[in-house]
Amino acid sequence: NFIRTSFGPNEEVIIGGSEDSFIYLWDVETENIIQRLPHRSGPAYSAQWNPHQSLMASCGYDGTARVWWYDDSKPFETD
């Protein structure tokens, strides 16, 4: 199940947390998942974009937070 999604740069990408401990990024136009990032601390309850940079942050069930730089050249992660 996905939890709290938000739009990314130019509203072309959506980011969302999930109960499976990953952060998912979707391409709005194609509706394809373009990246899956491991939060690794239980469910990821929230994921947000910085509106001025390609910076993303998420928080998990256990209170941990993770930060990533968005890089559209980075391949889809499957771990």
N, CA and C of each residue as an Amber inpcrd file, in Angstrom:
protein
   237
   0.8320000  -1.1880000   0.0000000   0.0000000   0.0000000   0.0000000
   0.8720000   1.2450000   0.0000000   0.4590000   2.2200000  -0.7820000
   1.2000000   3.4730000  -0.8470000   0.6450000   4.4640000   0.1560000
   1.5510000   5.2860000   0.6760000   1.2010000   6.2430000   1.7200000
   1.7020000   7.6190000   1.3140000   0.8770000   8.6100000   1.3460000
   1.2190000  10.0200000   1.1060000   2.1480000  10.2460000  -0.0850000
   1.5810000  10.6550000  -1.1630000   2.3570000  10.9620000  -2.3600000
   2.4170000  12.4640000  -2.5690000   3.4080000  12.9020000  -3.3450000
   3.5150000  14.3230000  -3.6880000   4.1760000  14.4600000  -5.0530000
   3.9270000  15.5800000  -5.7070000   4.5280000  15.8440000  -7.0100000
   5.9480000  16.3390000  -6.8530000   6.7780000  15.9820000  -7.8320000
   8.1590000  16.4270000  -7.8830000   8.3370000  17.5740000  -8.8440000
   9.5570000  17.7640000  -9.3360000   9.8750000  18.8870000 -10.2210000
   8.9370000  18.9600000 -11.4240000   8.3870000  20.1290000 -11.6510000
   7.4960000  20.4030000 -12.7870000   6.2980000  19.4620000 -12.8500000
   5.9620000  18.8490000 -11.7390000   4.8590000  17.9000000 -11.6530000
   4.9610000  16.7850000 -12.6850000   6.2000000  16.3900000 -13.0230000
   6.4390000  15.3100000 -13.9780000   6.6710000  13.9720000 -13.2900000
   6.9660000  14.0170000 -11.9960000   7.2620000  12.8130000 -11.2180000
   6.4670000  12.8750000  -9.9230000   6.0250000  11.7080000  -9.4630000
   5.3430000  11.5960000  -8.1740000   6.2220000  10.7490000  -7.2660000
   6.3310000  11.1450000  -6.0120000   7.0600000  10.3750000  -5.0110000
   6.0700000   9.9320000  -3.9420000   6.2490000   8.7080000  -3.4510000
   5.3600000   8.2220000  -2.4100000   6.0230000   7.1830000  -1.5380000
   5.6690000   7.2100000  -0.2690000   6.1330000   6.1960000   0.6540000
   5.2370000   4.9710000   0.5590000   5.6860000   3.8640000   1.1520000
   4.8870000   2.6460000   1.0950000   5.1130000   1.7900000   2.3370000
   4.1880000   0.8620000   2.5330000   4.2890000  -0.0470000   3.6660000
   5.3740000  -1.0960000   3.4920000   5.9240000  -1.2450000   2.2750000
   6.9640000  -2.2590000   2.0500000   8.3850000  -1.7140000   2.2490000
   8.5110000  -0.5640000   2.9000000   9.8030000   0.0450000   3.2510000
  10.5650000   0.6320000   2.0680000   9.8640000   0.9730000   1.0010000
  10.4830000   1.6190000  -0.1470000   9.8000000   2.9390000  -0.4410000
  10.5570000   3.8180000  -1.0960000  10.0390000   5.0590000  -1.6410000
   9.9360000   4.8300000  -3.1460000   8.7870000   5.1210000  -3.7260000
   8.5760000   4.9150000  -5.1550000   8.4770000   6.2490000  -5.8780000
   9.0410000   6.2830000  -7.0790000   8.9280000   7.4460000  -7.9500000
   8.2720000   7.0010000  -9.2490000   7.2280000   7.7190000  -9.6580000
   6.4980000   7.4080000 -10.8850000   6.6400000   8.5410000 -11.8770000
   6.6800000   8.1860000 -13.1340000   6.5930000   9.1530000 -14.2220000
   5.1070000   9.4490000 -14.4250000   4.7050000  10.7080000 -14.3070000
   3.3010000  11.0820000 -14.3980000   2.7280000  10.7440000 -15.7760000
   3.4770000  11.0230000 -16.8180000   2.9670000  10.8180000 -18.1780000
   2.7810000   9.3400000 -18.5130000   3.7830000   8.5090000 -18.2040000
   3.7130000   7.0920000 -18.5820000   3.0820000   6.2170000 -17.5010000
   3.0030000   6.7360000 -16.2710000   2.4960000   6.0200000 -15.1000000
   3.3970000   4.8450000 -14.6950000   4.6350000   4.8260000 -15.1950000
   5.5930000   3.7780000 -14.8530000   6.3930000   4.1510000 -13.6170000
   6.7350000   3.1440000 -12.8190000   7.6470000   3.3620000 -11.7040000
   9.0350000   3.5420000 -12.3000000   9.6990000   4.6440000 -11.9430000
  11.0170000   4.9180000 -12.5140000  12.1520000   4.6810000 -11.5240000
  11.8430000   4.7120000 -10.2310000  12.8490000   4.3870000  -9.2240000
  12.1510000   3.8320000  -7.9950000  12.8690000   2.9590000  -7.2980000
  12.4160000   2.4120000  -6.0240000  13.5930000   2.5260000  -5.0750000
  13.4480000   3.3330000  -4.0540000  14.5440000   3.6250000  -3.1320000
  14.2740000   2.9770000  -1.7770000  15.2410000   2.2870000  -1.2090000
  15.0200000   1.5940000   0.0640000  15.0450000   2.5420000   1.2550000
  13.9480000   2.6060000   1.9740000  13.9370000   3.3890000   3.2140000
  14.5620000   2.5650000   4.3380000  14.3150000   1.2650000   4.3460000
  14.9690000   0.2690000   5.2130000  14.7040000   0.4110000   6.7100000
  13.6610000   1.0630000   7.0890000  13.3900000   1.1470000   8.5270000
  11.9180000   0.9130000   8.8210000  11.3060000   0.0490000   8.0600000
   9.8760000  -0.1860000   8.2030000   9.1080000   0.6980000   7.2380000
   7.7980000   0.7580000   7.3940000   6.9790000   1.5500000   6.4750000
   7.4730000   2.9960000   6.3530000   7.4630000   3.4910000   5.1400000
   7.8330000   4.8820000   4.8720000   6.5420000   5.6910000   4.7810000
   6.2430000   6.4490000   5.8190000   4.9470000   7.1080000   5.9190000
   4.8120000   8.3920000   5.1270000   5.9050000   9.0300000   4.8370000
   5.8050000  10.2830000   4.1010000   7.0520000  10.4830000   3.2620000
   6.8830000  11.0600000   2.0860000   8.0020000  11.3810000   1.2090000
   7.6770000  12.6950000   0.5180000   8.6190000  13.6040000   0.5210000
   8.3860000  14.9380000  -0.0210000   9.5620000  15.4090000  -0.8530000
   9.2940000  16.3070000  -1.7970000  10.3140000  16.9600000  -2.6140000
  10.6250000  18.3280000  -2.0440000  11.8490000  18.7490000  -2.1700000
  12.1970000  20.1460000  -1.9330000  11.7720000  20.8950000  -3.1930000
  10.9780000  21.9420000  -3.0830000  10.4600000  22.6190000  -4.2740000
  11.5160000  23.3910000  -5.0670000  12.7040000  23.5960000  -4.5090000
  13.7220000  24.4010000  -5.1760000  14.9390000  23.6040000  -5.6290000
  15.0260000  22.3490000  -5.2320000  16.1630000  21.5020000  -5.5820000
  15.6570000  20.1020000  -5.8910000  16.5070000  19.2570000  -6.4080000
  16.1390000  17.8650000  -6.6670000  16.4230000  17.0180000  -5.4320000
  15.9480000  17.4810000  -4.3010000  16.1800000  16.8360000  -3.0200000
  14.8800000  16.2150000  -2.5330000  14.9560000  14.9760000  -2.0640000
  13.7960000  14.2780000  -1.5360000  14.0960000  13.8360000  -0.1110000
  13.0530000  13.7380000   0.6940000  13.2040000  13.2560000   2.0620000
  12.0260000  12.3450000   2.3910000  12.2840000  11.3750000   3.2590000
  11.2140000  10.4920000   3.7030000  11.3670000  10.2420000   5.1930000
  10.2490000   9.8710000   5.8160000  10.3000000   9.4920000   7.2290000
   9.5800000   8.1690000   7.3850000  10.0530000   7.3880000   8.3360000
   9.5260000   6.0510000   8.5200000   8.7960000   5.8700000   9.8280000
   8.2210000   4.6930000   9.9670000   7.4510000   4.2980000  11.1350000
   8.2280000   4.4690000  12.4300000   9.5280000   4.1850000  12.3810000
  10.3390000   4.2380000  13.6040000  10.9340000   5.6150000  13.8730000
  10.5360000   6.6250000  13.1040000  11.0150000   7.9820000  13.3240000
  12.2770000   8.3380000  12.5680000  12.8210000   7.4120000  11.7870000
  14.0260000   7.7210000  11.0160000  13.6700000   8.5390000   9.7780000
  14.6440000   9.2920000   9.3140000  14.4770000  10.0820000   8.0940000
  15.6220000   9.7550000   7.1460000  15.3380000   9.7940000   5.8460000
  16.3550000   9.5870000   4.8180000  16.2370000  10.7180000   3.8140000
  17.3800000  11.0510000   3.2150000  17.4230000  12.1340000   2.2300000
  18.1510000  11.6300000   0.9960000  17.6330000  11.9810000  -0.1900000
  18.2540000  11.6190000  -1.4650000  18.2640000  12.8150000  -2.3910000
  19.2360000  12.8320000  -3.2690000  19.2230000  13.7480000  -4.4100000
  18.6020000  12.9800000  -5.5600000  17.6330000  13.5760000  -6.2240000
  17.0170000  12.9340000  -7.3780000  17.9450000  13.0470000  -8.5750000
  18.1710000  11.9150000  -9.2170000  19.0200000  11.8610000 -10.4060000
  18.2910000  11.0100000 -11.4300000  17.7320000  11.6430000 -12.4660000
  16.9390000  10.8940000 -13.4410000  17.7650000   9.9430000 -14.2890000
  19.0980000  10.0100000 -14.1900000  19.9360000   9.0620000 -14.9190000
  20.2070000   7.7930000 -14.1020000  19.8160000   7.8120000 -12.8180000
  20.0340000   6.6570000 -11.9560000  19.0540000   5.5500000 -12.3400000
  19.5380000   4.3350000 -12.4940000  18.6440000   3.2450000 -12.8980000
  17.6790000   2.8560000 -11.7810000  16.6360000   2.1920000 -12.1670000
  15.6470000   1.6560000 -11.2420000  16.3230000   0.6970000 -10.2690000
  16.1430000   0.8970000  -8.9600000  16.7410000   0.0130000  -7.9560000
  15.7710000  -1.1120000  -7.6180000  16.2950000  -2.3180000  -7.5130000
  15.4270000  -3.4610000  -7.2570000  15.7330000  -4.2020000  -5.9730000
  16.6460000  -3.6920000  -5.1240000  16.9710000  -4.4460000  -3.9010000
  15.9230000  -4.2950000  -2.8350000
